[in-house]
Amino acid sequence: MTRVFFVPVLVLTMLTLTGCGSTTGERAGSGALMGAAGGALVGSLSANAGRGALIGAGAGALGGYLVDQHQKGNID
């Protein structure tokens, strides 16, 4: 029961904080770190934390980059 509540709250928190930073590198880096942490947590539930961390880091870096580009007005 605790995992059922904890994982969605963690994912929502990380999505909210994905774009932290003021430069493209900072935003992509913070997204990658938070994505890796979340991915490792979710991956550990399925006995594959390493793969989850890698997928989460990639998704987080992409998310941080997209937030940066949106903030700069390059994409809608």
Jmol script that loads the backbone (N, CA, C; Angstrom):
load data "model"
ATOM      1  N   MET A   1       0.821  -1.192   0.000  1.00  0.00           N
ATOM      2  CA  MET A   1       0.000   0.000   0.000  1.00  0.00           C
ATOM      3  C   MET A   1       0.862   1.252   0.000  1.00  0.00           C
ATOM      4  N   THR A   2       1.964   1.256   0.740  1.00  0.00           N
ATOM      5  CA  THR A   2       2.825   2.425   0.805  1.00  0.00           C
ATOM      6  C   THR A   2       3.446   2.720  -0.553  1.00  0.00           C
ATOM      7  N   ARG A   3       3.879   1.698  -1.281  1.00  0.00           N
ATOM      8  CA  ARG A   3       4.485   1.899  -2.601  1.00  0.00           C
ATOM      9  C   ARG A   3       3.481   2.477  -3.587  1.00  0.00           C
ATOM     10  N   VAL A   4       2.255   2.054  -3.478  1.00  0.00           N
ATOM     11  CA  VAL A   4       1.228   2.530  -4.394  1.00  0.00           C
ATOM     12  C   VAL A   4       1.050   4.035  -4.247  1.00  0.00           C
ATOM     13  N   PHE A   5       1.183   4.568  -3.062  1.00  0.00           N
ATOM     14  CA  PHE A   5       1.054   5.997  -2.823  1.00  0.00           C
ATOM     15  C   PHE A   5       2.365   6.739  -3.069  1.00  0.00           C
ATOM     16  N   PHE A   6       3.480   6.145  -2.679  1.00  0.00           N
ATOM     17  CA  PHE A   6       4.777   6.816  -2.718  1.00  0.00           C
ATOM     18  C   PHE A   6       5.277   7.081  -4.133  1.00  0.00           C
ATOM     19  N   VAL A   7       5.169   6.127  -5.011  1.00  0.00           N
ATOM     20  CA  VAL A   7       5.710   6.257  -6.369  1.00  0.00           C
ATOM     21  C   VAL A   7       5.043   7.388  -7.146  1.00  0.00           C
ATOM     22  N   PRO A   8       3.710   7.497  -7.188  1.00  0.00           N
ATOM     23  CA  PRO A   8       3.118   8.623  -7.933  1.00  0.00           C
ATOM     24  C   PRO A   8       3.479   9.982  -7.343  1.00  0.00           C
ATOM     25  N   VAL A   9       3.574  10.073  -6.041  1.00  0.00           N
ATOM     26  CA  VAL A   9       3.960  11.346  -5.414  1.00  0.00           C
ATOM     27  C   VAL A   9       5.398  11.697  -5.781  1.00  0.00           C
ATOM     28  N   LEU A  10       6.285  10.728  -5.780  1.00  0.00           N
ATOM     29  CA  LEU A  10       7.675  10.959  -6.158  1.00  0.00           C
ATOM     30  C   LEU A  10       7.777  11.391  -7.613  1.00  0.00           C
ATOM     31  N   VAL A  11       7.074  10.724  -8.491  1.00  0.00           N
ATOM     32  CA  VAL A  11       7.113  11.066  -9.915  1.00  0.00           C
ATOM     33  C   VAL A  11       6.572  12.471 -10.140  1.00  0.00           C
ATOM     34  N   LEU A  12       5.480  12.826  -9.492  1.00  0.00           N
ATOM     35  CA  LEU A  12       4.911  14.167  -9.623  1.00  0.00           C
ATOM     36  C   LEU A  12       5.878  15.229  -9.117  1.00  0.00           C
ATOM     37  N   THR A  13       6.533  14.966  -8.009  1.00  0.00           N
ATOM     38  CA  THR A  13       7.519  15.908  -7.475  1.00  0.00           C
ATOM     39  C   THR A  13       8.681  16.095  -8.430  1.00  0.00           C
ATOM     40  N   MET A  14       9.175  15.026  -8.995  1.00  0.00           N
ATOM     41  CA  MET A  14      10.297  15.123  -9.921  1.00  0.00           C
ATOM     42  C   MET A  14       9.906  15.831 -11.211  1.00  0.00           C
ATOM     43  N   LEU A  15       8.703  15.593 -11.689  1.00  0.00           N
ATOM     44  CA  LEU A  15       8.266  16.298 -12.887  1.00  0.00           C
ATOM     45  C   LEU A  15       8.142  17.794 -12.629  1.00  0.00           C
ATOM     46  N   THR A  16       7.746  18.153 -11.432  1.00  0.00           N
ATOM     47  CA  THR A  16       7.630  19.559 -11.076  1.00  0.00           C
ATOM     48  C   THR A  16       8.996  20.225 -11.024  1.00  0.00           C
ATOM     49  N   LEU A  17       9.999  19.522 -10.543  1.00  0.00           N
ATOM     50  CA  LEU A  17      11.335  20.090 -10.354  1.00  0.00           C
ATOM     51  C   LEU A  17      12.288  19.840 -11.513  1.00  0.00           C
ATOM     52  N   THR A  18      11.817  19.221 -12.574  1.00  0.00           N
ATOM     53  CA  THR A  18      12.701  18.833 -13.673  1.00  0.00           C
ATOM     54  C   THR A  18      13.460  20.005 -14.254  1.00  0.00           C
ATOM     55  N   GLY A  19      12.837  21.151 -14.391  1.00  0.00           N
ATOM     56  CA  GLY A  19      13.472  22.282 -15.054  1.00  0.00           C
ATOM     57  C   GLY A  19      14.223  23.222 -14.142  1.00  0.00           C
ATOM     58  N   CYS A  20      14.692  22.789 -12.993  1.00  0.00           N
ATOM     59  CA  CYS A  20      15.420  23.675 -12.088  1.00  0.00           C
ATOM     60  C   CYS A  20      16.753  24.091 -12.704  1.00  0.00           C
ATOM     61  N   GLY A  21      17.086  25.358 -12.590  1.00  0.00           N
ATOM     62  CA  GLY A  21      18.325  25.893 -13.128  1.00  0.00           C
ATOM     63  C   GLY A  21      18.037  27.091 -14.003  1.00  0.00           C
ATOM     64  N   SER A  22      19.100  27.743 -14.437  1.00  0.00           N
ATOM     65  CA  SER A  22      18.897  28.931 -15.275  1.00  0.00           C
ATOM     66  C   SER A  22      19.533  28.794 -16.651  1.00  0.00           C
ATOM     67  N   THR A  23      20.413  27.830 -16.841  1.00  0.00           N
ATOM     68  CA  THR A  23      21.020  27.611 -18.154  1.00  0.00           C
ATOM     69  C   THR A  23      20.554  26.272 -18.709  1.00  0.00           C
ATOM     70  N   THR A  24      20.796  26.077 -19.978  1.00  0.00           N
ATOM     71  CA  THR A  24      20.388  24.822 -20.611  1.00  0.00           C
ATOM     72  C   THR A  24      21.060  23.632 -19.933  1.00  0.00           C
ATOM     73  N   GLY A  25      22.349  23.737 -19.662  1.00  0.00           N
ATOM     74  CA  GLY A  25      23.079  22.650 -19.018  1.00  0.00           C
ATOM     75  C   GLY A  25      22.588  22.350 -17.623  1.00  0.00           C
ATOM     76  N   GLU A  26      22.278  23.394 -16.856  1.00  0.00           N
ATOM     77  CA  GLU A  26      21.777  23.181 -15.497  1.00  0.00           C
ATOM     78  C   GLU A  26      20.416  22.506 -15.513  1.00  0.00           C
ATOM     79  N   ARG A  27      19.560  22.937 -16.409  1.00  0.00           N
ATOM     80  CA  ARG A  27      18.220  22.349 -16.472  1.00  0.00           C
ATOM     81  C   ARG A  27      18.278  20.897 -16.946  1.00  0.00           C
ATOM     82  N   ALA A  28      19.075  20.629 -17.951  1.00  0.00           N
ATOM     83  CA  ALA A  28      19.205  19.254 -18.434  1.00  0.00           C
ATOM     84  C   ALA A  28      19.878  18.385 -17.372  1.00  0.00           C
ATOM     85  N   GLY A  29      20.874  18.918 -16.698  1.00  0.00           N
ATOM     86  CA  GLY A  29      21.577  18.160 -15.652  1.00  0.00           C
ATOM     87  C   GLY A  29      20.697  17.849 -14.460  1.00  0.00           C
ATOM     88  N   SER A  30      19.934  18.845 -13.997  1.00  0.00           N
ATOM     89  CA  SER A  30      19.054  18.592 -12.859  1.00  0.00           C
ATOM     90  C   SER A  30      17.958  17.609 -13.244  1.00  0.00           C
ATOM     91  N   GLY A  31      17.471  17.719 -14.471  1.00  0.00           N
ATOM     92  CA  GLY A  31      16.470  16.762 -14.936  1.00  0.00           C
ATOM     93  C   GLY A  31      17.028  15.360 -14.995  1.00  0.00           C
ATOM     94  N   ALA A  32      18.266  15.225 -15.461  1.00  0.00           N
ATOM     95  CA  ALA A  32      18.894  13.900 -15.546  1.00  0.00           C
ATOM     96  C   ALA A  32      19.086  13.295 -14.160  1.00  0.00           C
ATOM     97  N   LEU A  33      19.520  14.089 -13.202  1.00  0.00           N
ATOM     98  CA  LEU A  33      19.725  13.564 -11.843  1.00  0.00           C
ATOM     99  C   LEU A  33      18.416  13.131 -11.201  1.00  0.00           C
ATOM    100  N   MET A  34      17.412  13.967 -11.319  1.00  0.00           N
ATOM    101  CA  MET A  34      16.127  13.602 -10.723  1.00  0.00           C
ATOM    102  C   MET A  34      15.484  12.424 -11.461  1.00  0.00           C
ATOM    103  N   GLY A  35      15.655  12.393 -12.767  1.00  0.00           N
ATOM    104  CA  GLY A  35      15.133  11.267 -13.534  1.00  0.00           C
ATOM    105  C   GLY A  35      15.830   9.965 -13.177  1.00  0.00           C
ATOM    106  N   ALA A  36      17.136  10.026 -12.983  1.00  0.00           N
ATOM    107  CA  ALA A  36      17.881   8.821 -12.608  1.00  0.00           C
ATOM    108  C   ALA A  36      17.439   8.314 -11.240  1.00  0.00           C
ATOM    109  N   ALA A  37      17.238   9.231 -10.300  1.00  0.00           N
ATOM    110  CA  ALA A  37      16.794   8.815  -8.965  1.00  0.00           C
ATOM    111  C   ALA A  37      15.411   8.187  -9.023  1.00  0.00           C
ATOM    112  N   GLY A  38      14.512   8.819  -9.729  1.00  0.00           N
ATOM    113  CA  GLY A  38      13.160   8.271  -9.854  1.00  0.00           C
ATOM    114  C   GLY A  38      13.141   6.970 -10.626  1.00  0.00           C
ATOM    115  N   GLY A  39      13.934   6.904 -11.690  1.00  0.00           N
ATOM    116  CA  GLY A  39      14.002   5.684 -12.480  1.00  0.00           C
ATOM    117  C   GLY A  39      14.573   4.525 -11.689  1.00  0.00           C
ATOM    118  N   ALA A  40      15.573   4.801 -10.866  1.00  0.00           N
ATOM    119  CA  ALA A  40      16.150   3.747 -10.029  1.00  0.00           C
ATOM    120  C   ALA A  40      15.132   3.247  -9.014  1.00  0.00           C
ATOM    121  N   LEU A  41      14.364   4.178  -8.459  1.00  0.00           N
ATOM    122  CA  LEU A  41      13.345   3.782  -7.492  1.00  0.00           C
ATOM    123  C   LEU A  41      12.276   2.916  -8.147  1.00  0.00           C
ATOM    124  N   VAL A  42      11.761   3.367  -9.259  1.00  0.00           N
ATOM    125  CA  VAL A  42      10.731   2.593  -9.956  1.00  0.00           C
ATOM    126  C   VAL A  42      11.315   1.283 -10.483  1.00  0.00           C
ATOM    127  N   GLY A  43      12.539   1.335 -10.994  1.00  0.00           N
ATOM    128  CA  GLY A  43      13.184   0.120 -11.488  1.00  0.00           C
ATOM    129  C   GLY A  43      13.440  -0.902 -10.398  1.00  0.00           C
ATOM    130  N   SER A  44      13.710  -0.431  -9.188  1.00  0.00           N
ATOM    131  CA  SER A  44      13.965  -1.361  -8.089  1.00  0.00           C
ATOM    132  C   SER A  44      12.704  -2.144  -7.723  1.00  0.00           C
ATOM    133  N   LEU A  45      11.546  -1.576  -8.004  1.00  0.00           N
ATOM    134  CA  LEU A  45      10.309  -2.299  -7.736  1.00  0.00           C
ATOM    135  C   LEU A  45      10.147  -3.484  -8.672  1.00  0.00           C
ATOM    136  N   SER A  46      10.783  -3.395  -9.846  1.00  0.00           N
ATOM    137  CA  SER A  46      10.718  -4.513 -10.798  1.00  0.00           C
ATOM    138  C   SER A  46      12.053  -5.253 -10.874  1.00  0.00           C
ATOM    139  N   ALA A  47      12.898  -5.071  -9.888  1.00  0.00           N
ATOM    140  CA  ALA A  47      14.187  -5.758  -9.757  1.00  0.00           C
ATOM    141  C   ALA A  47      15.177  -5.380 -10.857  1.00  0.00           C
ATOM    142  N   ASN A  48      15.107  -4.145 -11.361  1.00  0.00           N
ATOM    143  CA  ASN A  48      16.064  -3.696 -12.366  1.00  0.00           C
ATOM    144  C   ASN A  48      16.321  -2.201 -12.193  1.00  0.00           C
ATOM    145  N   ALA A  49      16.964  -1.832 -11.092  1.00  0.00           N
ATOM    146  CA  ALA A  49      17.194  -0.430 -10.770  1.00  0.00           C
ATOM    147  C   ALA A  49      18.143   0.240 -11.757  1.00  0.00           C
ATOM    148  N   GLY A  50      19.129  -0.483 -12.261  1.00  0.00           N
ATOM    149  CA  GLY A  50      20.097   0.099 -13.197  1.00  0.00           C
ATOM    150  C   GLY A  50      19.454   0.552 -14.491  1.00  0.00           C
ATOM    151  N   ARG A  51      18.640  -0.303 -15.059  1.00  0.00           N
ATOM    152  CA  ARG A  51      17.950   0.056 -16.303  1.00  0.00           C
ATOM    153  C   ARG A  51      16.978   1.206 -16.053  1.00  0.00           C
ATOM    154  N   GLY A  52      16.287   1.186 -14.932  1.00  0.00           N
ATOM    155  CA  GLY A  52      15.367   2.267 -14.593  1.00  0.00           C
ATOM    156  C   GLY A  52      16.091   3.593 -14.448  1.00  0.00           C
ATOM    157  N   ALA A  53      17.280   3.564 -13.832  1.00  0.00           N
ATOM    158  CA  ALA A  53      18.059   4.793 -13.665  1.00  0.00           C
ATOM    159  C   ALA A  53      18.510   5.344 -15.013  1.00  0.00           C
ATOM    160  N   LEU A  54      18.938   4.471 -15.909  1.00  0.00           N
ATOM    161  CA  LEU A  54      19.366   4.931 -17.235  1.00  0.00           C
ATOM    162  C   LEU A  54      18.213   5.541 -18.035  1.00  0.00           C
ATOM    163  N   ILE A  55      17.085   4.875 -18.015  1.00  0.00           N
ATOM    164  CA  ILE A  55      15.914   5.390 -18.731  1.00  0.00           C
ATOM    165  C   ILE A  55      15.461   6.700 -18.101  1.00  0.00           C
ATOM    166  N   GLY A  56      15.434   6.747 -16.780  1.00  0.00           N
ATOM    167  CA  GLY A  56      15.020   7.966 -16.084  1.00  0.00           C
ATOM    168  C   GLY A  56      15.958   9.124 -16.339  1.00  0.00           C
ATOM    169  N   ALA A  57      17.259   8.854 -16.388  1.00  0.00           N
ATOM    170  CA  ALA A  57      18.231   9.924 -16.646  1.00  0.00           C
ATOM    171  C   ALA A  57      18.038  10.497 -18.048  1.00  0.00           C
ATOM    172  N   GLY A  58      17.831   9.636 -19.020  1.00  0.00           N
ATOM    173  CA  GLY A  58      17.599  10.114 -20.385  1.00  0.00           C
ATOM    174  C   GLY A  58      16.327  10.927 -20.497  1.00  0.00           C
ATOM    175  N   ALA A  59      15.257  10.424 -19.899  1.00  0.00           N
ATOM    176  CA  ALA A  59      13.981  11.138 -19.945  1.00  0.00           C
ATOM    177  C   ALA A  59      14.067  12.462 -19.188  1.00  0.00           C
ATOM    178  N   GLY A  60      14.764  12.466 -18.055  1.00  0.00           N
ATOM    179  CA  GLY A  60      14.909  13.692 -17.274  1.00  0.00           C
ATOM    180  C   GLY A  60      15.734  14.745 -17.986  1.00  0.00           C
ATOM    181  N   ALA A  61      16.813  14.318 -18.640  1.00  0.00           N
ATOM    182  CA  ALA A  61      17.651  15.263 -19.393  1.00  0.00           C
ATOM    183  C   ALA A  61      16.859  15.870 -20.552  1.00  0.00           C
ATOM    184  N   LEU A  62      16.114  15.035 -21.248  1.00  0.00           N
ATOM    185  CA  LEU A  62      15.284  15.533 -22.340  1.00  0.00           C
ATOM    186  C   LEU A  62      14.223  16.493 -21.812  1.00  0.00           C
ATOM    187  N   GLY A  63      13.603  16.146 -20.707  1.00  0.00           N
ATOM    188  CA  GLY A  63      12.603  17.029 -20.103  1.00  0.00           C
ATOM    189  C   GLY A  63      13.181  18.364 -19.692  1.00  0.00           C
ATOM    190  N   GLY A  64      14.357  18.353 -19.071  1.00  0.00           N
ATOM    191  CA  GLY A  64      15.012  19.598 -18.676  1.00  0.00           C
ATOM    192  C   GLY A  64      15.371  20.456 -19.869  1.00  0.00           C
ATOM    193  N   TYR A  65      15.840  19.839 -20.933  1.00  0.00           N
ATOM    194  CA  TYR A  65      16.175  20.571 -22.155  1.00  0.00           C
ATOM    195  C   TYR A  65      14.925  21.196 -22.772  1.00  0.00           C
ATOM    196  N   LEU A  66      13.842  20.432 -22.831  1.00  0.00           N
ATOM    197  CA  LEU A  66      12.609  20.952 -23.410  1.00  0.00           C
ATOM    198  C   LEU A  66      12.026  22.096 -22.584  1.00  0.00           C
ATOM    199  N   VAL A  67      12.114  21.987 -21.264  1.00  0.00           N
ATOM    200  CA  VAL A  67      11.656  23.089 -20.409  1.00  0.00           C
ATOM    201  C   VAL A  67      12.495  24.332 -20.673  1.00  0.00           C
ATOM    202  N   ASP A  68      13.797  24.167 -20.805  1.00  0.00           N
ATOM    203  CA  ASP A  68      14.683  25.296 -21.089  1.00  0.00           C
ATOM    204  C   ASP A  68      14.317  25.967 -22.412  1.00  0.00           C
ATOM    205  N   GLN A  69      14.101  25.165 -23.429  1.00  0.00           N
ATOM    206  CA  GLN A  69      13.758  25.730 -24.732  1.00  0.00           C
ATOM    207  C   GLN A  69      12.397  26.425 -24.706  1.00  0.00           C
ATOM    208  N   HIS A  70      11.477  25.896 -23.946  1.00  0.00           N
ATOM    209  CA  HIS A  70      10.171  26.531 -23.805  1.00  0.00           C
ATOM    210  C   HIS A  70      10.287  27.876 -23.072  1.00  0.00           C
ATOM    211  N   GLN A  71      11.097  27.899 -22.031  1.00  0.00           N
ATOM    212  CA  GLN A  71      11.299  29.138 -21.270  1.00  0.00           C
ATOM    213  C   GLN A  71      11.934  30.214 -22.137  1.00  0.00           C
ATOM    214  N   LYS A  72      12.791  29.799 -23.038  1.00  0.00           N
ATOM    215  CA  LYS A  72      13.457  30.750 -23.936  1.00  0.00           C
ATOM    216  C   LYS A  72      12.558  31.176 -25.096  1.00  0.00           C
ATOM    217  N   GLY A  73      11.415  30.528 -25.255  1.00  0.00           N
ATOM    218  CA  GLY A  73      10.486  30.868 -26.325  1.00  0.00           C
ATOM    219  C   GLY A  73      10.798  30.209 -27.645  1.00  0.00           C
ATOM    220  N   ASN A  74      11.675  29.227 -27.661  1.00  0.00           N
ATOM    221  CA  ASN A  74      12.034  28.543 -28.905  1.00  0.00           C
ATOM    222  C   ASN A  74      10.986  27.524 -29.329  1.00  0.00           C
ATOM    223  N   ILE A  75      10.225  26.987 -28.381  1.00  0.00           N
ATOM    224  CA  ILE A  75       9.152  26.054 -28.700  1.00  0.00           C
ATOM    225  C   ILE A  75       7.921  26.448 -27.910  1.00  0.00           C
ATOM    226  N   ASP A  76       6.768  26.060 -28.413  1.00  0.00           N
ATOM    227  CA  ASP A  76       5.513  26.389 -27.711  1.00  0.00           C
ATOM    228  C   ASP A  76       5.085  25.283 -26.824  1.00  0.00           C
TER     229      ASP A  76
END
end "model"
wireframe off; spacefill off
backbone 0.3
color backbone group
